[in-house]
Amino acid sequence: MTLYQINEKEHTVNFVWGIKNAQLLTAGKRIKQYSFDDILIQLEEFREQLNVIENIRLQMMDYIEKDKSYLDELVNIVSDYVDDYRKNIFFVHYSGVLTTRYSKILKEVTMPKDYVVAWIKRKQIIEDARNKIQNFFDEFLSVINDDRNFDYHESDETLITMSDLKLAVIRGNGHNEVYHVPDDMLLNFFYEFSYTVYKLGFKVQECHFCHKHFLGTSDSICCERVQCQEQHQKLLSKQAREERKNTPYAHEVDNYHTYVRNLMKELRKAKINPVKLDEFEDEKERRKAIIKRKKKECMEFGLPLEELLDVIAEHREAMKQLADRYIEEL
Ligand SMILES: [Zn+2]
């Protein structure tokens, strides 16, 4: 069986493929992890390649009339079709399920309980088998192609009941590890994943950096890939720098700092006593803190720029006088 577990906090889904009951304790070691965005991208790829699935359906419809020995051939054809998509969980899962389902249906045709009846009703039996295959395809394709799984604006009321919800529970370490066992069409997984995405308030968005689709809130800018997150951080700090430069308050304060730094340079060039240089440095820091407080007050309360300029002028003059005095005392 297959197990899956949705982690809402980490935005990941863990899958354990092809595990037997006796192997459950080792499930943790066999986990394959996918991010929500991996799942979305793979689903989109699967939807784009539905002609592959359609070809498989046509082959199956065709082969149902033939002898049982064709089954192996069909299995090969199916695996050829999905070979290009080995990393896509939907291709891998459905190709397996399609083959299993098909061989069951085929068995009803080729190995009937009553051969005489089967011979007489052959046309009807083949027709029924074809309908079963068609229904199976219709059912899973309608879910997979339903945009309402990730978009909740549509208000059609559809009630879906799932009869065989199954769980696998591993007890230990003070908690129960709960896994869901998906039905073979992954329908319960789909609805749970879709509901989790909904609860998080996520929608399909396009990443500002890599332009891939991802699931995020309407104000998310980029997907959760490391490269995109790094680019986002860079952009944020660049914006913060620019914003800072652009406020008139910050601009005036920056000018003041440049002025005082130049005074320091002159004092060093004049080789004044290092003790005095330290004193000057302390005075610089003390006044810097006063100006910073004033700037914060002006920005918070939207006070006129002149109010800050007056304070800056006062401290600028004081620093100038101090520097002049030190040079005179040489
Ligand atoms: Zn991205």
Residues whose N, C-alpha, C, O or C-beta is under 5 A from the ligand:
A	BS01	ZN	C207 F209 C210 H211 C222 C223 R225 C228
